Amino acid sequence: MAPEHFDRSLRALQHRTPFRSFTVELVSGQSFQVDHPEALVLRDGVAVFVAAGGVPTLFDHESVSRLIAEPTSNRPRE
């Protein structure tokens, strides 16, 4: 994912009003749900997500497979 697209897409999801959780899926297969707008910090194609309990996840524009606007837990099962 291009750094500009990464920053722009994450910021758009982060600033939705009202805020709704979204999922970040990494190339490695790991995924996590951003459950609060202030749990995410991003700059120049790099981001840090701080999960409940203070556990950080560092990721960048190259490691993201996709951003899912609807939380995985709410998506219909196929």
PDB file with one MODEL, atoms N, CA, C and O in Angstrom:
MODEL        1
ATOM      1  N   MET A   1       0.855  -1.169   0.000  1.00  0.00           N
ATOM      2  CA  MET A   1       0.000   0.000   0.000  1.00  0.00           C
ATOM      3  C   MET A   1       0.904   1.235   0.000  1.00  0.00           C
ATOM      4  O   MET A   1       1.853   1.309   0.780  1.00  0.00           O
ATOM      5  N   ALA A   2       0.617   2.182  -0.853  1.00  0.00           N
ATOM      6  CA  ALA A   2       1.401   3.420  -0.927  1.00  0.00           C
ATOM      7  C   ALA A   2       1.279   4.203   0.377  1.00  0.00           C
ATOM      8  O   ALA A   2       0.206   4.227   0.980  1.00  0.00           O
ATOM      9  N   PRO A   3       2.370   4.849   0.826  1.00  0.00           N
ATOM     10  CA  PRO A   3       2.326   5.598   2.098  1.00  0.00           C
ATOM     11  C   PRO A   3       1.203   6.633   2.149  1.00  0.00           C
ATOM     12  O   PRO A   3       0.565   6.790   3.190  1.00  0.00           O
ATOM     13  N   GLU A   4       0.949   7.339   1.050  1.00  0.00           N
ATOM     14  CA  GLU A   4      -0.086   8.369   1.038  1.00  0.00           C
ATOM     15  C   GLU A   4      -1.472   7.754   1.208  1.00  0.00           C
ATOM     16  O   GLU A   4      -2.315   8.283   1.934  1.00  0.00           O
ATOM     17  N   HIS A   5      -1.697   6.624   0.527  1.00  0.00           N
ATOM     18  CA  HIS A   5      -2.981   5.928   0.625  1.00  0.00           C
ATOM     19  C   HIS A   5      -3.161   5.362   2.037  1.00  0.00           C
ATOM     20  O   HIS A   5      -4.253   5.426   2.601  1.00  0.00           O
ATOM     21  N   PHE A   6      -2.100   4.817   2.596  1.00  0.00           N
ATOM     22  CA  PHE A   6      -2.100   4.276   3.955  1.00  0.00           C
ATOM     23  C   PHE A   6      -2.523   5.353   4.948  1.00  0.00           C
ATOM     24  O   PHE A   6      -3.464   5.153   5.717  1.00  0.00           O
ATOM     25  N   ASP A   7      -1.832   6.496   4.937  1.00  0.00           N
ATOM     26  CA  ASP A   7      -2.142   7.587   5.858  1.00  0.00           C
ATOM     27  C   ASP A   7      -3.569   8.107   5.655  1.00  0.00           C
ATOM     28  O   ASP A   7      -4.319   8.270   6.618  1.00  0.00           O
ATOM     29  N   ARG A   8      -3.934   8.362   4.408  1.00  0.00           N
ATOM     30  CA  ARG A   8      -5.245   8.925   4.101  1.00  0.00           C
ATOM     31  C   ARG A   8      -6.371   7.969   4.510  1.00  0.00           C
ATOM     32  O   ARG A   8      -7.372   8.399   5.084  1.00  0.00           O
ATOM     33  N   SER A   9      -6.212   6.690   4.220  1.00  0.00           N
ATOM     34  CA  SER A   9      -7.255   5.706   4.540  1.00  0.00           C
ATOM     35  C   SER A   9      -7.401   5.513   6.044  1.00  0.00           C
ATOM     36  O   SER A   9      -8.516   5.479   6.564  1.00  0.00           O
ATOM     37  N   LEU A  10      -6.273   5.387   6.745  1.00  0.00           N
ATOM     38  CA  LEU A  10      -6.353   5.218   8.200  1.00  0.00           C
ATOM     39  C   LEU A  10      -6.956   6.445   8.869  1.00  0.00           C
ATOM     40  O   LEU A  10      -7.773   6.318   9.782  1.00  0.00           O
ATOM     41  N   ARG A  11      -6.559   7.629   8.420  1.00  0.00           N
ATOM     42  CA  ARG A  11      -7.117   8.858   9.015  1.00  0.00           C
ATOM     43  C   ARG A  11      -8.626   8.955   8.769  1.00  0.00           C
ATOM     44  O   ARG A  11      -9.377   9.372   9.651  1.00  0.00           O
ATOM     45  N   ALA A  12      -9.059   8.571   7.580  1.00  0.00           N
ATOM     46  CA  ALA A  12     -10.495   8.612   7.277  1.00  0.00           C
ATOM     47  C   ALA A  12     -11.264   7.675   8.206  1.00  0.00           C
ATOM     48  O   ALA A  12     -12.325   8.037   8.714  1.00  0.00           O
ATOM     49  N   LEU A  13     -10.738   6.484   8.426  1.00  0.00           N
ATOM     50  CA  LEU A  13     -11.397   5.541   9.331  1.00  0.00           C
ATOM     51  C   LEU A  13     -11.329   6.029  10.775  1.00  0.00           C
ATOM     52  O   LEU A  13     -12.288   5.880  11.532  1.00  0.00           O
ATOM     53  N   GLN A  14     -10.218   6.598  11.144  1.00  0.00           N
ATOM     54  CA  GLN A  14     -10.008   7.078  12.513  1.00  0.00           C
ATOM     55  C   GLN A  14     -10.929   8.250  12.855  1.00  0.00           C
ATOM     56  O   GLN A  14     -11.336   8.402  14.006  1.00  0.00           O
ATOM     57  N   HIS A  15     -11.259   9.076  11.863  1.00  0.00           N
ATOM     58  CA  HIS A  15     -12.034  10.293  12.122  1.00  0.00           C
ATOM     59  C   HIS A  15     -13.505  10.205  11.713  1.00  0.00           C
ATOM     60  O   HIS A  15     -14.186  11.227  11.631  1.00  0.00           O
ATOM     61  N   ARG A  16     -13.994   9.000  11.459  1.00  0.00           N
ATOM     62  CA  ARG A  16     -15.428   8.863  11.141  1.00  0.00           C
ATOM     63  C   ARG A  16     -16.255   9.323  12.334  1.00  0.00           C
ATOM     64  O   ARG A  16     -15.909   9.083  13.490  1.00  0.00           O
ATOM     65  N   THR A  17     -17.356   9.991  12.016  1.00  0.00           N
ATOM     66  CA  THR A  17     -18.252  10.468  13.069  1.00  0.00           C
ATOM     67  C   THR A  17     -19.628   9.866  12.847  1.00  0.00           C
ATOM     68  O   THR A  17     -20.230  10.097  11.799  1.00  0.00           O
ATOM     69  N   PRO A  18     -20.143   9.104  13.800  1.00  0.00           N
ATOM     70  CA  PRO A  18     -19.468   8.676  15.017  1.00  0.00           C
ATOM     71  C   PRO A  18     -18.398   7.639  14.679  1.00  0.00           C
ATOM     72  O   PRO A  18     -18.462   6.972  13.647  1.00  0.00           O
ATOM     73  N   PHE A  19     -17.422   7.520  15.563  1.00  0.00           N
ATOM     74  CA  PHE A  19     -16.352   6.553  15.338  1.00  0.00           C
ATOM     75  C   PHE A  19     -16.927   5.142  15.366  1.00  0.00           C
ATOM     76  O   PHE A  19     -17.760   4.808  16.208  1.00  0.00           O
ATOM     77  N   ARG A  20     -16.460   4.317  14.420  1.00  0.00           N
ATOM     78  CA  ARG A  20     -16.818   2.898  14.382  1.00  0.00           C
ATOM     79  C   ARG A  20     -15.529   2.096  14.272  1.00  0.00           C
ATOM     80  O   ARG A  20     -14.621   2.466  13.528  1.00  0.00           O
ATOM     81  N   SER A  21     -15.454   1.016  15.003  1.00  0.00           N
ATOM     82  CA  SER A  21     -14.275   0.156  14.972  1.00  0.00           C
ATOM     83  C   SER A  21     -13.985  -0.304  13.548  1.00  0.00           C
ATOM     84  O   SER A  21     -14.890  -0.414  12.722  1.00  0.00           O
ATOM     85  N   PHE A  22     -12.725  -0.567  13.276  1.00  0.00           N
ATOM     86  CA  PHE A  22     -12.330  -1.115  11.986  1.00  0.00           C
ATOM     87  C   PHE A  22     -11.187  -2.089  12.194  1.00  0.00           C
ATOM     88  O   PHE A  22     -10.531  -2.080  13.236  1.00  0.00           O
ATOM     89  N   THR A  23     -10.954  -2.925  11.201  1.00  0.00           N
ATOM     90  CA  THR A  23      -9.944  -3.972  11.296  1.00  0.00           C
ATOM     91  C   THR A  23      -8.783  -3.677  10.354  1.00  0.00           C
ATOM     92  O   THR A  23      -8.975  -3.261   9.211  1.00  0.00           O
ATOM     93  N   VAL A  24      -7.587  -3.901  10.858  1.00  0.00           N
ATOM     94  CA  VAL A  24      -6.368  -3.810  10.052  1.00  0.00           C
ATOM     95  C   VAL A  24      -5.875  -5.240   9.864  1.00  0.00           C
ATOM     96  O   VAL A  24      -5.629  -5.955  10.835  1.00  0.00           O
ATOM     97  N   GLU A  25      -5.734  -5.646   8.612  1.00  0.00           N
ATOM     98  CA  GLU A  25      -5.236  -6.983   8.303  1.00  0.00           C
ATOM     99  C   GLU A  25      -3.838  -6.832   7.715  1.00  0.00           C
ATOM    100  O   GLU A  25      -3.633  -6.101   6.746  1.00  0.00           O
ATOM    101  N   LEU A  26      -2.880  -7.536   8.315  1.00  0.00           N
ATOM    102  CA  LEU A  26      -1.492  -7.445   7.875  1.00  0.00           C
ATOM    103  C   LEU A  26      -1.155  -8.556   6.887  1.00  0.00           C
ATOM    104  O   LEU A  26      -1.836  -9.580   6.837  1.00  0.00           O
ATOM    105  N   VAL A  27      -0.113  -8.349   6.112  1.00  0.00           N
ATOM    106  CA  VAL A  27       0.351  -9.321   5.131  1.00  0.00           C
ATOM    107  C   VAL A  27       0.687 -10.650   5.820  1.00  0.00           C
ATOM    108  O   VAL A  27       0.532 -11.714   5.222  1.00  0.00           O
ATOM    109  N   SER A  28       1.139 -10.589   7.054  1.00  0.00           N
ATOM    110  CA  SER A  28       1.503 -11.787   7.818  1.00  0.00           C
ATOM    111  C   SER A  28       0.297 -12.653   8.175  1.00  0.00           C
ATOM    112  O   SER A  28       0.458 -13.799   8.595  1.00  0.00           O
ATOM    113  N   GLY A  29      -0.916 -12.109   8.010  1.00  0.00           N
ATOM    114  CA  GLY A  29      -2.126 -12.824   8.379  1.00  0.00           C
ATOM    115  C   GLY A  29      -2.688 -12.355   9.714  1.00  0.00           C
ATOM    116  O   GLY A  29      -3.845 -12.626  10.033  1.00  0.00           O
ATOM    117  N   GLN A  30      -1.872 -11.653  10.492  1.00  0.00           N
ATOM    118  CA  GLN A  30      -2.348 -11.097  11.764  1.00  0.00           C
ATOM    119  C   GLN A  30      -3.353  -9.994  11.459  1.00  0.00           C
ATOM    120  O   GLN A  30      -3.225  -9.282  10.463  1.00  0.00           O
ATOM    121  N   SER A  31      -4.344  -9.861  12.319  1.00  0.00           N
ATOM    122  CA  SER A  31      -5.286  -8.751  12.192  1.00  0.00           C
ATOM    123  C   SER A  31      -5.656  -8.273  13.585  1.00  0.00           C
ATOM    124  O   SER A  31      -5.559  -9.018  14.560  1.00  0.00           O
ATOM    125  N   PHE A  32      -6.077  -7.034  13.663  1.00  0.00           N
ATOM    126  CA  PHE A  32      -6.501  -6.473  14.936  1.00  0.00           C
ATOM    127  C   PHE A  32      -7.559  -5.421  14.670  1.00  0.00           C
ATOM    128  O   PHE A  32      -7.624  -4.826  13.595  1.00  0.00           O
ATOM    129  N   GLN A  33      -8.381  -5.211  15.678  1.00  0.00           N
ATOM    130  CA  GLN A  33      -9.476  -4.268  15.561  1.00  0.00           C
ATOM    131  C   GLN A  33      -9.127  -2.984  16.300  1.00  0.00           C
ATOM    132  O   GLN A  33      -8.817  -3.006  17.491  1.00  0.00           O
ATOM    133  N   VAL A  34      -9.181  -1.877  15.593  1.00  0.00           N
ATOM    134  CA  VAL A  34      -8.972  -0.562  16.197  1.00  0.00           C
ATOM    135  C   VAL A  34     -10.309  -0.165  16.794  1.00  0.00           C
ATOM    136  O   VAL A  34     -11.269   0.112  16.076  1.00  0.00           O
ATOM    137  N   ASP A  35     -10.356  -0.142  18.118  1.00  0.00           N
ATOM    138  CA  ASP A  35     -11.622   0.049  18.821  1.00  0.00           C
ATOM    139  C   ASP A  35     -11.809   1.438  19.421  1.00  0.00           C
ATOM    140  O   ASP A  35     -12.825   1.711  20.059  1.00  0.00           O
ATOM    141  N   HIS A  36     -10.830   2.313  19.216  1.00  0.00           N
ATOM    142  CA  HIS A  36     -10.934   3.678  19.747  1.00  0.00           C
ATOM    143  C   HIS A  36     -10.078   4.585  18.866  1.00  0.00           C
ATOM    144  O   HIS A  36      -8.965   4.202  18.504  1.00  0.00           O
ATOM    145  N   PRO A  37     -10.562   5.774  18.512  1.00  0.00           N
ATOM    146  CA  PRO A  37      -9.799   6.640  17.597  1.00  0.00           C
ATOM    147  C   PRO A  37      -8.446   7.091  18.156  1.00  0.00           C
ATOM    148  O   PRO A  37      -7.512   7.330  17.391  1.00  0.00           O
ATOM    149  N   GLU A  38      -8.335   7.207  19.465  1.00  0.00           N
ATOM    150  CA  GLU A  38      -7.071   7.656  20.056  1.00  0.00           C
ATOM    151  C   GLU A  38      -6.100   6.517  20.314  1.00  0.00           C
ATOM    152  O   GLU A  38      -5.018   6.740  20.855  1.00  0.00           O
ATOM    153  N   ALA A  39      -6.469   5.299  19.935  1.00  0.00           N
ATOM    154  CA  ALA A  39      -5.593   4.142  20.102  1.00  0.00           C
ATOM    155  C   ALA A  39      -4.633   3.998  18.926  1.00  0.00           C
ATOM    156  O   ALA A  39      -3.841   3.057  18.878  1.00  0.00           O
ATOM    157  N   LEU A  40      -4.704   4.924  17.987  1.00  0.00           N
ATOM    158  CA  LEU A  40      -3.904   4.843  16.765  1.00  0.00           C
ATOM    159  C   LEU A  40      -3.145   6.139  16.541  1.00  0.00           C
ATOM    160  O   LEU A  40      -3.715   7.229  16.594  1.00  0.00           O
ATOM    161  N   VAL A  41      -1.850   6.000  16.291  1.00  0.00           N
ATOM    162  CA  VAL A  41      -1.011   7.147  15.946  1.00  0.00           C
ATOM    163  C   VAL A  41      -0.331   6.810  14.632  1.00  0.00           C
ATOM    164  O   VAL A  41       0.221   5.720  14.486  1.00  0.00           O
ATOM    165  N   LEU A  42      -0.361   7.738  13.662  1.00  0.00           N
ATOM    166  CA  LEU A  42       0.292   7.466  12.396  1.00  0.00           C
ATOM    167  C   LEU A  42       1.006   8.689  11.853  1.00  0.00           C
ATOM    168  O   LEU A  42       0.616   9.835  12.076  1.00  0.00           O
ATOM    169  N   ARG A  43       2.089   8.378  11.118  1.00  0.00           N
ATOM    170  CA  ARG A  43       2.879   9.438  10.499  1.00  0.00           C
ATOM    171  C   ARG A  43       3.793   8.850   9.438  1.00  0.00           C
ATOM    172  O   ARG A  43       4.501   7.872   9.678  1.00  0.00           O
ATOM    173  N   ASP A  44       3.767   9.460   8.271  1.00  0.00           N
ATOM    174  CA  ASP A  44       4.673   9.094   7.182  1.00  0.00           C
ATOM    175  C   ASP A  44       4.706   7.591   6.875  1.00  0.00           C
ATOM    176  O   ASP A  44       5.779   7.009   6.713  1.00  0.00           O
ATOM    177  N   GLY A  45       3.541   6.980   6.797  1.00  0.00           N
ATOM    178  CA  GLY A  45       3.481   5.578   6.395  1.00  0.00           C
ATOM    179  C   GLY A  45       3.774   4.578   7.490  1.00  0.00           C
ATOM    180  O   GLY A  45       3.935   3.389   7.216  1.00  0.00           O
ATOM    181  N   VAL A  46       3.846   5.044   8.739  1.00  0.00           N
ATOM    182  CA  VAL A  46       4.083   4.159   9.886  1.00  0.00           C
ATOM    183  C   VAL A  46       3.007   4.441  10.929  1.00  0.00           C
ATOM    184  O   VAL A  46       2.618   5.591  11.129  1.00  0.00           O
ATOM    185  N   ALA A  47       2.522   3.381  11.601  1.00  0.00           N
ATOM    186  CA  ALA A  47       1.470   3.552  12.613  1.00  0.00           C
ATOM    187  C   ALA A  47       1.761   2.682  13.828  1.00  0.00           C
ATOM    188  O   ALA A  47       2.455   1.669  13.753  1.00  0.00           O
ATOM    189  N   VAL A  48       1.201   3.120  14.948  1.00  0.00           N
ATOM    190  CA  VAL A  48       1.234   2.344  16.185  1.00  0.00           C
ATOM    191  C   VAL A  48      -0.191   2.254  16.689  1.00  0.00           C
ATOM    192  O   VAL A  48      -0.876   3.263  16.852  1.00  0.00           O
ATOM    193  N   PHE A  49      -0.625   1.026  16.932  1.00  0.00           N
ATOM    194  CA  PHE A  49      -1.921   0.793  17.547  1.00  0.00           C
ATOM    195  C   PHE A  49      -1.655   0.318  18.963  1.00  0.00           C
ATOM    196  O   PHE A  49      -0.866  -0.603  19.176  1.00  0.00           O
ATOM    197  N   VAL A  50      -2.310   0.943  19.931  1.00  0.00           N
ATOM    198  CA  VAL A  50      -2.171   0.542  21.332  1.00  0.00           C
ATOM    199  C   VAL A  50      -3.485  -0.094  21.769  1.00  0.00           C
ATOM    200  O   VAL A  50      -4.506   0.578  21.919  1.00  0.00           O
ATOM    201  N   ALA A  51      -3.429  -1.400  21.969  1.00  0.00           N
ATOM    202  CA  ALA A  51      -4.618  -2.156  22.371  1.00  0.00           C
ATOM    203  C   ALA A  51      -4.919  -1.921  23.842  1.00  0.00           C
ATOM    204  O   ALA A  51      -4.086  -1.400  24.585  1.00  0.00           O
ATOM    205  N   ALA A  52      -6.116  -2.310  24.252  1.00  0.00           N
ATOM    206  CA  ALA A  52      -6.479  -2.241  25.664  1.00  0.00           C
ATOM    207  C   ALA A  52      -5.426  -2.994  26.458  1.00  0.00           C
ATOM    208  O   ALA A  52      -4.989  -4.073  26.055  1.00  0.00           O
ATOM    209  N   GLY A  53      -5.024  -2.433  27.572  1.00  0.00           N
ATOM    210  CA  GLY A  53      -3.967  -3.039  28.373  1.00  0.00           C
ATOM    211  C   GLY A  53      -2.594  -2.507  28.024  1.00  0.00           C
ATOM    212  O   GLY A  53      -1.601  -2.874  28.653  1.00  0.00           O
ATOM    213  N   GLY A  54      -2.533  -1.628  27.004  1.00  0.00           N
ATOM    214  CA  GLY A  54      -1.274  -0.980  26.648  1.00  0.00           C
ATOM    215  C   GLY A  54      -0.361  -1.768  25.737  1.00  0.00           C
ATOM    216  O   GLY A  54       0.817  -1.431  25.620  1.00  0.00           O
ATOM    217  N   VAL A  55      -0.860  -2.805  25.087  1.00  0.00           N
ATOM    218  CA  VAL A  55      -0.029  -3.615  24.198  1.00  0.00           C
ATOM    219  C   VAL A  55       0.062  -2.932  22.829  1.00  0.00           C
ATOM    220  O   VAL A  55      -0.954  -2.790  22.148  1.00  0.00           O
ATOM    221  N   PRO A  56       1.276  -2.504  22.414  1.00  0.00           N
ATOM    222  CA  PRO A  56       1.417  -1.801  21.132  1.00  0.00           C
ATOM    223  C   PRO A  56       1.646  -2.755  19.959  1.00  0.00           C
ATOM    224  O   PRO A  56       2.250  -3.817  20.106  1.00  0.00           O
ATOM    225  N   THR A  57       1.150  -2.346  18.800  1.00  0.00           N
ATOM    226  CA  THR A  57       1.422  -3.032  17.539  1.00  0.00           C
ATOM    227  C   THR A  57       1.937  -1.982  16.572  1.00  0.00           C
ATOM    228  O   THR A  57       1.232  -1.022  16.262  1.00  0.00           O
ATOM    229  N   LEU A  58       3.148  -2.157  16.097  1.00  0.00           N
ATOM    230  CA  LEU A  58       3.761  -1.251  15.134  1.00  0.00           C
ATOM    231  C   LEU A  58       3.576  -1.849  13.746  1.00  0.00           C
ATOM    232  O   LEU A  58       3.866  -3.026  13.533  1.00  0.00           O
ATOM    233  N   PHE A  59       3.095  -1.046  12.801  1.00  0.00           N
ATOM    234  CA  PHE A  59       2.932  -1.527  11.433  1.00  0.00           C
ATOM    235  C   PHE A  59       3.149  -0.371  10.468  1.00  0.00           C
ATOM    236  O   PHE A  59       3.053   0.798  10.843  1.00  0.00           O
ATOM    237  N   ASP A  60       3.441  -0.715   9.223  1.00  0.00           N
ATOM    238  CA  ASP A  60       3.683   0.326   8.227  1.00  0.00           C
ATOM    239  C   ASP A  60       2.902   0.034   6.954  1.00  0.00           C
ATOM    240  O   ASP A  60       2.205  -0.975   6.843  1.00  0.00           O
ATOM    241  N   HIS A  61       3.037   0.941   6.004  1.00  0.00           N
ATOM    242  CA  HIS A  61       2.272   0.843   4.756  1.00  0.00           C
ATOM    243  C   HIS A  61       2.587  -0.424   3.981  1.00  0.00           C
ATOM    244  O   HIS A  61       1.735  -0.914   3.240  1.00  0.00           O
ATOM    245  N   GLU A  62       3.784  -0.967   4.132  1.00  0.00           N
ATOM    246  CA  GLU A  62       4.151  -2.179   3.400  1.00  0.00           C
ATOM    247  C   GLU A  62       3.597  -3.450   4.034  1.00  0.00           C
ATOM    248  O   GLU A  62       3.461  -4.475   3.366  1.00  0.00           O
ATOM    249  N   SER A  63       3.278  -3.382   5.327  1.00  0.00           N
ATOM    250  CA  SER A  63       2.820  -4.589   6.023  1.00  0.00           C
ATOM    251  C   SER A  63       1.303  -4.759   6.015  1.00  0.00           C
ATOM    252  O   SER A  63       0.802  -5.786   6.471  1.00  0.00           O
ATOM    253  N   VAL A  64       0.565  -3.776   5.508  1.00  0.00           N
ATOM    254  CA  VAL A  64      -0.901  -3.852   5.518  1.00  0.00           C
ATOM    255  C   VAL A  64      -1.411  -4.521   4.251  1.00  0.00           C
ATOM    256  O   VAL A  64      -1.097  -4.111   3.133  1.00  0.00           O
ATOM    257  N   SER A  65      -2.203  -5.557   4.459  1.00  0.00           N
ATOM    258  CA  SER A  65      -2.853  -6.251   3.355  1.00  0.00           C
ATOM    259  C   SER A  65      -4.125  -5.505   2.959  1.00  0.00           C
ATOM    260  O   SER A  65      -4.375  -5.243   1.782  1.00  0.00           O
ATOM    261  N   ARG A  66      -4.935  -5.165   3.995  1.00  0.00           N
ATOM    262  CA  ARG A  66      -6.155  -4.412   3.734  1.00  0.00           C
ATOM    263  C   ARG A  66      -6.697  -3.810   5.018  1.00  0.00           C
ATOM    264  O   ARG A  66      -6.359  -4.234   6.123  1.00  0.00           O
ATOM    265  N   LEU A  67      -7.542  -2.814   4.841  1.00  0.00           N
ATOM    266  CA  LEU A  67      -8.254  -2.166   5.937  1.00  0.00           C
ATOM    267  C   LEU A  67      -9.728  -2.496   5.747  1.00  0.00           C
ATOM    268  O   LEU A  67     -10.277  -2.327   4.658  1.00  0.00           O
ATOM    269  N   ILE A  68     -10.357  -2.966   6.807  1.00  0.00           N
ATOM    270  CA  ILE A  68     -11.753  -3.389   6.732  1.00  0.00           C
ATOM    271  C   ILE A  68     -12.580  -2.443   7.587  1.00  0.00           C
ATOM    272  O   ILE A  68     -12.455  -2.428   8.811  1.00  0.00           O
ATOM    273  N   ALA A  69     -13.424  -1.656   6.937  1.00  0.00           N
ATOM    274  CA  ALA A  69     -14.203  -0.636   7.636  1.00  0.00           C
ATOM    275  C   ALA A  69     -15.189  -1.238   8.619  1.00  0.00           C
ATOM    276  O   ALA A  69     -15.483  -0.631   9.649  1.00  0.00           O
ATOM    277  N   GLU A  70     -15.696  -2.401   8.323  1.00  0.00           N
ATOM    278  CA  GLU A  70     -16.646  -3.069   9.214  1.00  0.00           C
ATOM    279  C   GLU A  70     -15.873  -4.077  10.058  1.00  0.00           C
ATOM    280  O   GLU A  70     -15.123  -4.880   9.503  1.00  0.00           O
ATOM    281  N   PRO A  71     -16.031  -4.062  11.375  1.00  0.00           N
ATOM    282  CA  PRO A  71     -15.309  -5.015  12.214  1.00  0.00           C
ATOM    283  C   PRO A  71     -15.578  -6.457  11.793  1.00  0.00           C
ATOM    284  O   PRO A  71     -16.701  -6.799  11.424  1.00  0.00           O
ATOM    285  N   THR A  72     -14.572  -7.284  11.847  1.00  0.00           N
ATOM    286  CA  THR A  72     -14.686  -8.681  11.449  1.00  0.00           C
ATOM    287  C   THR A  72     -15.786  -9.397  12.222  1.00  0.00           C
ATOM    288  O   THR A  72     -16.496 -10.233  11.663  1.00  0.00           O
ATOM    289  N   SER A  73     -15.929  -9.074  13.498  1.00  0.00           N
ATOM    290  CA  SER A  73     -16.932  -9.761  14.325  1.00  0.00           C
ATOM    291  C   SER A  73     -18.358  -9.463  13.880  1.00  0.00           C
ATOM    292  O   SER A  73     -19.270 -10.216  14.222  1.00  0.00           O
ATOM    293  N   ASN A  74     -18.579  -8.386  13.128  1.00  0.00           N
ATOM    294  CA  ASN A  74     -19.924  -8.018  12.676  1.00  0.00           C
ATOM    295  C   ASN A  74     -20.190  -8.425  11.230  1.00  0.00           C
ATOM    296  O   ASN A  74     -21.310  -8.277  10.743  1.00  0.00           O
ATOM    297  N   ARG A  75     -19.176  -8.934  10.543  1.00  0.00           N
ATOM    298  CA  ARG A  75     -19.350  -9.307   9.149  1.00  0.00           C
ATOM    299  C   ARG A  75     -20.124 -10.601   9.051  1.00  0.00           C
ATOM    300  O   ARG A  75     -19.943 -11.497   9.876  1.00  0.00           O
ATOM    301  N   PRO A  76     -20.997 -10.715   8.040  1.00  0.00           N
ATOM    302  CA  PRO A  76     -21.749 -11.949   7.892  1.00  0.00           C
ATOM    303  C   PRO A  76     -20.828 -13.113   7.556  1.00  0.00           C
ATOM    304  O   PRO A  76     -19.853 -12.943   6.824  1.00  0.00           O
ATOM    305  N   ARG A  77     -21.123 -14.269   8.076  1.00  0.00           N
ATOM    306  CA  ARG A  77     -20.330 -15.470   7.792  1.00  0.00           C
ATOM    307  C   ARG A  77     -20.718 -16.007   6.426  1.00  0.00           C
ATOM    308  O   ARG A  77     -21.884 -15.975   6.031  1.00  0.00           O
ATOM    309  N   GLU A  78     -19.709 -16.504   5.710  1.00  0.00           N
ATOM    310  CA  GLU A  78     -19.979 -17.055   4.367  1.00  0.00           C
ATOM    311  C   GLU A  78     -20.108 -18.541   4.418  1.00  0.00           C
ATOM    312  O   GLU A  78     -20.334 -19.177   3.388  1.00  0.00           O
TER     313      GLU A  78
ENDMDL
END
